[in-house]
Amino acid sequence: MKKSAYILLFILFAFPSFSQKRKVQNQPYADYKLYHFGFHVGLHSQDVILTNNGVATPDGKTWFAEIPSYSPGFSVGVIGDLFLNPYMNLRLSPTIHFGDKTVYFKELTGSEEDVQAGIRSNYLSVPLDLKISSMRLNNYRPYITGGVYGAIDLGRRKGNPLLLKQIDYGFEFGFGCNIYMPFFKLAPEIKFKFGLPDLLEKNRGDLSNEEDKIFTNALSKATSRMIVLTFNFE
């Protein structure tokens, strides 16, 4: 009897503490819709991996390019989500990334002043991702994503010392967490995008001054990459 009383007291006192850990789930069937839509807004940072070739100009000067700092840009887009199974979704999320980057050209011997080239790029990116989610814990559900994307630069302007091609494509991966609100899902998400093609425009017929071509000739390759932080509303 004494042992039974202890067990009964344990159950009476322990059950409230256990029940307090259980929370009412918001939108318990939100993840089981065949398809749904949403939108996202956020910030990003554009970067270009520049490969210097070290080729000297006819007058013996060698130029090197670098992007020493990054400036944040603004991203906005829409989301289309297709349900595959309880843990996997297919997502199409067309997004416009408004941003720019500044390239500095330095002459090796220091006999020339540095040349600055600002590149404004407004990319319309269309990624297709596979989203893999974990089990839901109350009103939280972490996930990872991965896929491919194609992009077109809507802000491309000719006449700059450095010109990038208009079409880009590559792969991306990221992670985030669904937070279930009473009327919608909020998901902070980070993505890493890596371009595959060489974006360096070597045919510079748009330059009226032949001397400006030395900056293009100083590079052998340019590939893009981007980090994107968005807040998804679904």
C-alpha positions as CSV (number, residue, x, y, z in Angstrom):
1,M,0.0,0.0,0.0
2,K,2.8,2.4,0.9
3,K,4.5,1.8,-2.5
4,S,1.2,2.2,-4.3
5,A,0.6,5.5,-2.5
6,Y,4.0,6.8,-3.6
7,I,3.3,5.8,-7.2
8,L,-0.1,7.5,-7.1
9,L,1.5,10.7,-5.7
10,F,4.2,10.6,-8.4
11,I,1.5,10.4,-11.1
12,L,-0.6,13.2,-9.6
13,F,2.4,15.6,-9.4
14,A,4.2,14.5,-12.5
15,F,1.3,14.5,-14.9
16,P,0.8,18.3,-14.8
17,S,4.5,18.9,-15.5
18,F,4.4,16.6,-18.5
19,S,1.2,18.1,-19.8
20,Q,2.7,21.6,-19.6
21,K,5.3,20.6,-22.2
22,R,2.6,19.7,-24.7
23,K,1.4,22.6,-26.7
24,V,-1.6,23.1,-29.0
25,Q,-0.4,22.8,-32.6
26,N,-1.3,25.7,-34.9
27,Q,-2.4,24.6,-38.3
28,P,-1.9,20.8,-37.7
29,Y,-2.8,19.9,-41.4
30,A,-1.0,22.8,-43.2
31,D,1.8,20.5,-44.4
32,Y,-0.6,18.0,-46.0
33,K,-2.0,20.3,-48.7
34,L,-1.4,19.1,-52.2
35,Y,0.0,22.5,-53.1
36,H,0.1,26.0,-51.6
37,F,1.6,29.4,-52.3
38,G,3.4,32.1,-50.4
39,F,5.9,34.9,-50.7
40,H,9.3,35.8,-49.2
41,V,11.4,38.9,-48.6
42,G,14.9,39.2,-47.4
43,L,18.5,40.3,-47.9
44,H,21.4,38.9,-49.9
45,S,25.0,39.5,-50.7
46,Q,26.3,39.1,-54.2
47,D,29.9,38.0,-55.0
48,V,31.9,37.1,-58.0
49,I,34.9,34.7,-57.9
50,L,37.5,36.5,-60.2
51,T,40.4,34.5,-61.6
52,N,43.3,36.8,-62.5
53,N,45.6,35.5,-65.3
54,G,48.6,37.8,-64.6
55,V,49.0,38.8,-68.2
56,A,50.9,42.0,-68.8
57,T,49.8,44.7,-71.1
58,P,52.1,45.8,-74.0
59,D,53.6,48.5,-71.8
60,G,54.5,45.9,-69.1
61,K,51.8,46.6,-66.6
62,T,49.9,43.8,-64.8
63,W,46.4,44.4,-63.3
64,F,44.7,42.4,-60.6
65,A,41.0,42.5,-59.7
66,E,39.3,41.9,-56.3
67,I,36.0,42.5,-54.5
68,P,37.2,43.6,-51.0
69,S,33.8,44.2,-49.5
70,Y,30.2,43.3,-49.9
71,S,27.0,45.4,-49.8
72,P,23.6,43.9,-48.9
73,G,20.9,43.8,-51.5
74,F,17.1,43.3,-51.3
75,S,15.3,40.1,-52.4
76,V,11.6,39.5,-53.0
77,G,9.8,36.6,-54.6
78,V,6.9,34.1,-54.6
79,I,6.7,30.5,-53.6
80,G,4.9,27.6,-55.1
81,D,5.0,24.3,-53.1
82,L,4.0,20.8,-54.2
83,F,3.4,18.1,-51.6
84,L,5.3,14.8,-52.4
85,N,5.1,13.0,-49.1
86,P,5.0,13.9,-45.4
87,Y,8.7,14.8,-45.4
88,M,9.4,16.0,-48.9
89,N,8.1,18.9,-51.0
90,L,9.0,20.3,-54.4
91,R,9.4,24.1,-54.6
92,L,9.5,26.7,-57.3
93,S,10.3,30.2,-56.0
94,P,10.9,32.9,-58.7
95,T,12.8,35.7,-57.0
96,I,14.3,39.1,-57.9
97,H,17.6,40.0,-56.2
98,F,18.3,43.8,-56.3
99,G,22.0,44.5,-55.6
100,D,25.4,45.5,-56.7
101,K,29.1,44.8,-56.3
102,T,32.3,46.9,-56.6
103,V,35.4,45.5,-58.3
104,Y,38.8,47.2,-57.7
105,F,41.6,46.8,-60.2
106,K,45.1,47.3,-58.9
107,E,48.3,47.6,-60.9
108,L,51.1,45.3,-59.7
109,T,53.9,47.8,-59.5
110,G,51.6,50.5,-58.0
111,S,52.5,53.0,-60.8
112,E,48.8,53.5,-61.7
113,E,45.9,54.5,-59.5
114,D,43.4,51.9,-58.6
115,V,40.4,51.7,-60.9
116,Q,36.9,51.1,-59.5
117,A,34.1,49.4,-61.4
118,G,30.6,49.3,-60.0
119,I,28.4,46.5,-61.3
120,R,24.7,46.7,-60.6
121,S,22.9,43.4,-61.1
122,N,19.2,42.8,-60.7
123,Y,18.8,39.0,-61.1
124,L,15.6,37.3,-61.8
125,S,16.3,33.8,-60.4
126,V,14.0,30.8,-60.8
127,P,15.1,27.9,-58.5
128,L,13.6,24.5,-58.3
129,D,14.4,22.9,-54.9
130,L,13.6,19.7,-53.0
131,K,12.7,20.5,-49.5
132,I,13.3,17.8,-46.9
133,S,11.7,18.4,-43.4
134,S,12.2,16.8,-40.1
135,M,9.4,15.7,-37.7
136,R,7.3,18.5,-36.3
137,L,8.0,19.5,-32.7
138,N,5.0,21.5,-31.4
139,N,5.0,24.6,-33.7
140,Y,8.5,24.2,-35.1
141,R,9.8,22.1,-38.0
142,P,13.4,22.4,-39.3
143,Y,14.2,21.6,-42.9
144,I,16.9,21.6,-45.5
145,T,16.7,22.4,-49.2
146,G,18.7,21.8,-52.3
147,G,18.3,22.2,-56.1
148,V,19.2,24.1,-59.2
149,Y,18.5,27.6,-60.5
150,G,18.6,29.7,-63.7
151,A,18.9,33.4,-63.6
152,I,18.9,36.4,-65.9
153,D,20.5,39.8,-65.1
154,L,17.8,42.5,-65.7
155,G,20.2,45.3,-64.7
156,R,23.1,44.6,-67.0
157,R,24.6,47.8,-68.5
158,K,27.2,47.9,-71.2
159,G,30.1,50.3,-71.1
160,N,31.6,49.3,-67.7
161,P,35.3,48.3,-67.4
162,L,34.0,44.9,-66.4
163,L,30.9,43.3,-68.0
164,L,29.2,40.1,-67.0
165,K,27.1,37.9,-69.2
166,Q,23.3,38.1,-68.8
167,I,22.5,34.4,-68.2
168,D,23.6,32.4,-65.2
169,Y,22.8,29.0,-63.7
170,G,24.0,26.8,-60.9
171,F,23.1,24.9,-57.8
172,E,22.0,25.9,-54.4
173,F,21.4,24.5,-50.9
174,G,20.1,25.9,-47.6
175,F,18.3,25.3,-44.4
176,G,15.5,26.9,-42.4
177,C,12.7,26.3,-39.9
178,N,9.0,26.5,-40.2
179,I,7.3,28.4,-37.4
180,Y,3.6,27.7,-37.3
181,M,1.5,30.8,-36.5
182,P,-2.3,30.7,-36.0
183,F,-3.0,31.9,-39.6
184,F,0.3,31.3,-41.5
185,K,3.7,29.7,-41.5
186,L,6.8,31.9,-41.0
187,A,10.1,30.4,-42.1
188,P,13.5,32.1,-41.7
189,E,15.7,30.5,-44.4
190,I,19.4,30.8,-45.5
191,K,20.5,29.8,-49.0
192,F,23.9,29.5,-50.6
193,K,24.0,29.8,-54.4
194,F,26.9,28.8,-56.6
195,G,27.1,29.7,-60.3
196,L,28.6,27.3,-62.8
197,P,29.3,29.1,-66.1
198,D,32.0,31.6,-66.8
199,L,30.3,35.0,-66.7
200,L,33.2,37.1,-68.0
201,E,32.2,38.9,-71.2
202,K,35.3,38.9,-73.3
203,N,33.8,40.3,-76.5
204,R,33.9,44.0,-75.6
205,G,32.7,45.7,-78.7
206,D,30.7,48.1,-76.5
207,L,33.9,49.9,-75.3
208,S,34.8,52.9,-77.3
209,N,38.1,53.3,-75.6
210,E,40.5,50.4,-76.4
211,E,42.5,51.0,-73.2
212,D,39.5,50.0,-71.1
213,K,39.8,46.4,-72.4
214,I,42.9,45.9,-70.3
215,F,40.7,45.1,-67.3
216,T,38.8,42.4,-69.2
217,N,42.1,41.0,-70.5
218,A,43.5,40.8,-67.0
219,L,40.9,38.1,-66.1
220,S,40.4,34.6,-67.3
221,K,37.2,33.7,-65.5
222,A,34.4,35.0,-63.4
223,T,31.8,32.9,-61.6
224,S,29.0,34.0,-59.3
225,R,27.9,33.1,-55.8
226,M,25.4,34.5,-53.4
227,I,24.2,34.2,-49.8
228,V,20.5,34.8,-49.3
229,L,18.6,35.3,-46.1
230,T,14.8,35.3,-46.5
231,F,11.6,35.2,-44.4
232,N,9.0,32.9,-46.0
233,F,5.3,33.6,-45.4
234,E,3.1,30.6,-46.5
